[in-house]
Amino acid sequence: MLLSFDTKLLNYAELAVKVGVNIQKDQYLYMSCSTDNLKLAQIISKIAYENGAKQVFVDLSDDVLIRTRYENAPKDSFEFFPPWKIQQREWLAEHGAAFLSIISQNPDLLKGIEHEKIMTFQKASGKALANFQSWMQADKFSWTVIAAPSKPWAAKVFPNLPEDQQIDALWEAIFDATRTNLENPVEAWTEHDKQLHNKADYLNNKQYKELHYTAPGTDLTIELPTKHLWTGGSSVNVQGQTFMANMPTEEIFTAPLKTGVNGYVSSTKPLSYGGNIIDKFKLTFKDGRIVDVEAEQGQEILTALIATDEGAHYLGEIALVPHKSPISQSGLLFYNTLFDENASNHLAIGNAYAFCIEGGKDMSLDELLTNGLNHSLIHVDFMIGSEQMNIDGITIDGQIDPVFRNGNWAI
């Protein structure tokens, strides 16, 4: 049965509330979104209240206002991050709130802006929200990220469609990727979550010492920490409540050993970062550290990103996504990491997730570092997978097992 747009939009909002953040009775919900998507925010708010939310706090942004600031504000103003925004998020997190982000930013929003302004703000916000981010990456509270179209983003994804069809086309692509177009999307997500956990369980039982990636432009060995944990699909917060951090999600991921990455890797999809596109880049690693950077587009932004802090010179995540994933098979390039990372194997520069090592959620920062995890103000995913990628798992006794062949699972 074909579903109407309004039915699919309602399904999407219900997924965000019931599966994404899994709102609980008397729980606060903090929701960030742009002015492009007030209708979706209104529907989500109503559903959240119907499912027991105590209060919904909405933080609005606007692309035109953001661009205006970057064009006109003095450079030193980007060093400032409002303390009341820090206090708001930390207070809500400490009181068990759930956090939902609706992203829709124009991938080229800050094209042509001085990269010093962009990186100054990224560093300032990273420092200001360091505590909040560390809690989030240790699953101290429930959080999820979803997306909704904006006109500039839709035009970027569907440049060959008439302007009046672009938004609708992007909505349909989002509905397809999030299984919202099915009659019972919650049931579909339950089954999908089970499959992701099965793959993670297999890799956790194997406890490979390292992975070896090969593909055109890539020959990379990544060592894994002792007692590393693969995860995927739903997570569990400290209150024991499940949530889905990203919708869509197709990945199984863990953290690498900070100093155990050697070789080189090439990107296979553009990276949208800080309102700019970084494309066709290659990173070379020695003993975990990035020692060489090449990019055909966005070299300055990428170099500045890696210079954010010492931890930004190292990896914090490795993620496995089959080329046969629904998003990859759609053939669409979303210019949005939430979607493009779920069409491709990917890595992340910067901070590691504490829950990617046994007992990590309860470890101090020093303990996480001692166990080989990376720490940074940033965590930025970039895509490296293709139908030509092979990955071998190497056990502690030297046995070599195929994990990926021709871009897809071999297990």
C-alpha positions in Angstrom: 0.0 0.0 0.0 1.4 3.4 -1.0 1.6 5.7 2.0 0.8 9.4 1.7 3.4 12.1 2.5 1.7 13.1 5.7 1.6 9.4 6.9 5.3 9.0 6.2 6.1 12.3 7.9 4.1 11.1 11.0 5.9 7.7 10.9 9.2 9.5 10.7 8.4 11.7 13.7 7.2 8.7 15.7 10.4 6.8 14.9 12.4 9.7 16.2 10.5 9.8 19.5 9.8 6.1 20.1 12.9 4.5 18.6 15.4 7.3 18.4 15.4 9.0 21.8 12.9 6.5 23.2 11.3 9.2 25.3 10.3 8.3 28.9 7.5 9.6 31.1 8.4 12.9 32.8 11.6 13.2 30.7 12.8 16.5 29.3 13.5 16.7 25.5 16.0 19.1 24.0 15.5 19.4 20.2 17.6 21.5 17.8 16.4 22.2 14.3 16.5 24.9 11.6 13.8 27.3 10.7 13.4 25.2 7.5 11.8 22.4 9.5 9.5 23.9 12.0 6.6 21.6 10.9 8.6 18.5 11.7 9.6 19.9 15.0 6.0 20.7 15.9 4.9 17.1 15.0 7.8 15.6 17.1 6.9 17.9 20.0 3.3 16.8 20.0 4.3 13.1 19.8 6.8 13.5 22.6 4.2 15.1 24.9 1.7 12.3 24.0 4.4 9.8 25.1 5.1 11.3 28.4 7.6 14.1 27.9 7.7 16.7 30.7 8.8 19.6 28.5 10.3 20.0 25.1 12.9 22.7 24.6 13.5 23.8 21.0 16.7 25.4 19.9 16.3 27.1 16.5 19.0 28.0 13.9 18.7 29.7 10.6 21.2 29.3 7.7 20.8 32.9 6.5 21.5 34.2 9.9 24.5 31.9 10.3 26.0 33.0 6.9 25.3 36.7 7.8 27.3 36.3 11.0 30.3 34.7 9.3 30.3 37.4 6.6 30.1 40.3 8.9 31.1 39.5 12.5 34.7 40.2 13.6 37.1 37.2 13.9 37.5 37.4 17.6 33.8 37.0 18.1 34.1 33.4 17.0 36.2 32.7 20.1 33.1 33.2 22.2 30.6 30.4 23.0 27.6 31.5 25.1 28.0 30.1 28.6 24.2 29.9 29.0 24.1 27.3 26.2 26.7 25.2 28.0 24.7 25.5 31.3 21.5 24.6 29.5 22.8 21.4 28.0 24.7 20.3 31.0 21.8 20.9 33.3 19.4 19.0 31.1 21.9 16.1 30.7 22.4 15.9 34.5 18.6 15.8 34.9 18.2 12.9 32.5 17.0 14.7 29.4 17.0 13.2 25.9 18.6 15.1 23.0 17.3 15.1 19.4 19.0 17.0 16.5 17.3 17.6 13.2 20.0 18.5 10.7 19.4 20.1 7.3 22.3 22.5 6.7 23.3 23.6 3.3 26.6 21.7 2.5 28.0 24.8 0.9 26.7 27.3 3.6 30.1 28.7 4.4 31.8 28.3 1.0 34.2 31.3 0.5 34.3 32.2 4.2 37.7 32.6 5.8 38.6 29.2 7.2 40.1 30.8 10.3 36.6 32.0 11.4 35.2 28.5 10.8 37.9 26.7 12.7 38.0 29.2 15.5 34.3 28.6 16.1 34.7 24.8 15.8 37.5 24.9 18.4 35.6 27.3 20.8 32.4 25.2 20.7 34.4 22.0 21.1 36.1 23.3 24.2 32.9 24.7 25.6 30.9 21.5 25.2 33.7 19.1 26.0 32.0 17.8 29.2 28.6 17.4 27.4 30.3 15.6 24.4 32.2 13.2 26.7 28.9 12.3 28.5 27.2 11.8 25.1 30.0 9.6 23.9 29.8 7.5 27.1 26.0 7.0 26.7 25.2 9.0 29.8 21.9 10.0 28.2 19.8 9.2 25.2 20.4 11.1 21.9 19.6 10.8 18.3 20.3 12.6 15.0 17.8 12.7 12.1 17.6 14.9 9.0 15.1 16.9 7.1 15.4 18.8 3.8 16.3 22.4 3.2 16.1 24.0 -0.3 19.9 24.4 -0.7 20.6 20.8 0.5 17.9 19.3 -1.8 19.3 21.3 -4.8 22.8 19.9 -4.0 21.6 16.3 -4.0 19.2 16.6 -7.0 20.7 19.3 -9.2 19.1 17.9 -12.4 15.5 18.0 -11.1 13.2 21.1 -11.5 13.4 23.3 -8.4 9.8 22.5 -7.3 10.6 18.8 -7.2 13.9 18.8 -5.3 12.5 19.0 -1.7 10.0 16.2 -2.3 12.7 14.0 -3.9 15.0 14.5 -0.8 12.1 13.7 1.5 11.5 10.5 -0.3 15.2 9.6 -0.2 15.2 10.2 3.6 12.0 8.1 4.1 13.6 5.3 2.1 16.8 5.4 4.0 15.1 5.4 7.4 12.5 2.7 6.5 9.8 5.3 7.1 8.0 4.3 3.9 7.1 0.9 5.3 3.7 0.2 6.9 5.3 -0.7 10.2 8.6 1.1 10.4 9.1 0.5 14.2 8.9 -3.3 13.6 11.3 -2.9 10.6 13.8 -1.1 12.8 13.6 -3.8 15.5 14.6 -6.4 13.0 17.3 -4.2 11.5 18.7 -3.5 15.0 18.9 -7.3 15.6 20.9 -7.9 12.5 23.4 -5.1 13.3 23.9 -6.6 16.8 24.4 -10.1 15.4 27.3 -8.7 13.2 28.8 -6.9 16.2 28.5 -10.1 18.4 30.5 -12.1 15.7 33.3 -9.5 15.6 33.4 -9.3 19.4 33.8 -13.0 19.7 36.7 -12.9 17.2 38.6 -10.1 19.0 40.9 -9.5 16.0 44.3 -8.0 16.8 44.2 -5.8 13.6 42.4 -5.1 10.4 44.1 -4.7 7.0 42.3 -2.5 4.4 43.1 -2.7 0.7 41.5 -0.8 -2.2 42.6 1.6 -4.9 44.4 4.4 -3.1 44.3 2.5 0.2 46.6 0.2 2.1 46.0 0.6 5.8 46.6 -1.5 8.9 44.6 -0.7 12.0 45.4 -2.3 15.3 42.6 -2.8 17.8 42.8 -2.3 21.6 42.7 -5.2 23.9 39.1 -5.9 25.0 37.7 -3.6 22.3 33.9 -3.7 21.7 32.1 -3.6 18.3 28.7 -2.1 18.5 25.9 -1.0 16.1 22.3 -0.2 16.1 20.7 0.7 19.4 22.7 1.8 22.5 21.8 1.7 26.2 22.1 4.7 28.4 23.1 4.7 32.1 19.5 4.4 33.1 19.2 1.1 31.1 17.0 2.7 28.4 17.7 1.9 24.7 18.0 4.6 22.1 19.2 4.9 18.4 21.9 7.5 18.1 21.6 7.8 14.3 18.7 7.4 12.0 19.6 6.0 9.5 22.3 3.7 10.6 23.9 0.7 8.8 27.3 0.6 10.6 29.1 -1.7 13.0 31.9 0.3 14.7 34.6 0.3 17.3 37.7 2.3 18.3 41.2 1.7 17.0 44.3 1.6 19.1 45.5 5.2 19.0 49.1 4.4 18.1 48.3 1.3 15.9 47.4 2.8 12.5 49.9 2.6 9.6 49.7 3.1 5.9 47.5 5.3 3.7 43.8 5.7 3.0 41.9 7.6 0.3 38.4 9.1 0.6 35.6 7.7 -1.7 32.9 10.4 -1.0 33.0 14.1 -0.3 33.0 15.2 3.3 30.8 18.2 4.2 32.4 19.9 7.2 32.0 23.4 8.5 29.8 24.5 5.6 32.5 23.4 3.1 33.1 20.4 0.9 36.4 18.4 1.3 36.9 15.9 -1.5 39.3 13.4 -3.0 41.7 13.4 -0.1 44.4 11.0 1.1 45.8 10.6 4.6 49.0 8.8 5.5 49.5 7.4 9.0 52.6 6.3 11.0 52.2 4.8 14.5 48.6 6.2 14.6 49.5 9.8 13.7 48.5 11.5 10.4 51.8 12.5 8.9 50.7 13.6 5.4 47.5 15.2 4.0 46.5 15.6 0.3 43.2 16.9 -0.9 42.0 18.1 -4.4 39.3 20.2 -2.8 39.2 21.7 0.7 42.9 21.2 1.6 43.0 24.3 3.9 39.9 23.2 5.8 41.1 19.6 6.2 44.6 20.7 7.3 43.0 23.1 9.8 40.6 20.4 11.0 43.5 18.0 11.8 45.4 20.8 13.6 42.5 21.4 16.0 44.4 19.6 18.7 46.9 16.7 19.1 44.1 14.1 19.2 42.8 15.3 15.8 45.9 13.8 14.3 44.7 10.3 15.3 41.7 8.2 14.6 38.8 7.6 17.0 36.5 5.3 15.1 36.5 2.6 12.5 33.2 1.6 11.0 32.1 -1.2 8.7 29.2 -0.7 6.2 28.5 -3.0 3.3 28.4 -1.6 -0.3 25.0 -3.3 -0.6 23.5 -1.1 2.1 20.2 0.6 1.1 21.8 4.1 1.0 24.7 2.9 -1.1 22.4 1.1 -3.5 20.3 4.2 -4.0 23.2 5.7 -5.9 22.7 9.1 -4.2 25.4 11.3 -2.8 23.8 13.1 0.1 26.7 15.5 0.9 25.7 14.8 4.5 27.7 12.5 6.8 24.7 11.1 8.5 23.7 9.5 5.2 26.9 9.1 3.3 28.7 7.3 6.2 25.9 4.7 6.1 26.7 4.0 2.5 30.4 3.3 3.0 33.1 2.0 5.3 34.4 4.9 7.1 36.9 6.2 9.7 36.7 9.1 12.1 39.4 11.6 13.0 39.4 12.6 16.6 37.7 11.4 19.8 36.9 7.7 20.5 33.7 6.5 22.1 34.2 5.3 25.6 31.8 2.4 25.2 34.0 0.9 22.5 36.2 -0.8 25.1 35.1 -3.2 27.9 34.3 -1.1 31.0 34.9 2.1 29.1 31.7 3.8 30.2 33.0 3.9 33.8 36.6 4.8 33.0 38.2 8.2 33.6 39.8 10.0 30.7 43.2 8.9 31.9 42.1 5.3 32.1 40.7 5.5 28.5 44.0 6.9 27.3 45.9 4.2 29.1 43.8 1.6 27.4 44.7 3.0 24.0 41.7 5.2 23.1 42.1 8.6 21.5 40.9 11.9 22.9 40.1 15.1 21.0 37.7 18.0 20.9 36.5 16.7 17.5 35.0 13.6 16.0 34.6 13.8 12.2 33.7 10.8 10.0 35.0 10.4 6.5 34.1 7.8 3.9 36.6 5.3 2.5 34.6 2.3 1.3 33.8 1.1 -2.2 32.9 -2.1 -4.1 36.6 -2.6 -4.5 37.6 -2.7 -0.9 38.8 -5.8 0.9 39.3 -6.1 4.6 41.2 -8.9 6.4 40.9 -9.6 10.1 44.2 -10.8 11.7 44.0 -12.8 15.0 46.5 -12.6 17.8 48.1 -15.8 16.5 48.4 -14.5 13.0 45.4 -16.2 11.3 44.0 -14.1 8.5 40.2 -14.1 8.0 38.2 -12.4 5.2 35.9 -9.8 6.8 35.0 -7.8 3.6 35.4 -8.8 0.0 34.5 -6.5 -2.9 32.9 -4.0 -0.5 30.6 -6.4 1.3 30.5 -8.7 4.3 32.5 -12.0 3.9 31.3 -13.3 7.3 
